[in-house]
């Protein structure tokens, strides 16, 4: 089935008012789900298309297609000796974390050729920019809401961060 035919087929099913259609043929599995007409909460149409092509018959006959090499396994890694966490663990109960207010890419500097906003040992106060988080091509300056000394930086420069992920550890004393 060609892509245009498939798109027309999906549009016709949506117009018919059917809420769920499943079709399975030899190489094609198609499931189309739409919300019932009285449901305002669900406003999207979920379409799942899975096409299975037997590797040995059709892929080998396609011109210009090269098969990827088979995956090789890595040798097992020697186990690491357990570390006594009580020795290496600092008492961080009096420290405060600055957390990511959004999902995006974390940057410690305003530009690649500029110095970092804050380093371990630097003092911060409320309103001081500590980093930038890029989200959807917008660069958002993240300001400190507390004053204190930077004890630890949890995230490397230019790495993705999640909402509420710790970025910095601050000693407020």
Secondary structure, 3 states (H helix, E strand, C coil): CCHHHHHHHHHHHHHHCCCEEEEECCCEEEEEECCCCCCCCCCCCEEEEEECCCHHHHHCCCCCCCCCCCCCCCCCCCCCCCCCHHHHCCCCCCEEEEECCCCEEEECECCCCCCECCCCCCEECCCCEEEEEEECCEEEEEECCCCEEEEEECCCCCEEECCCCEEEEEECC
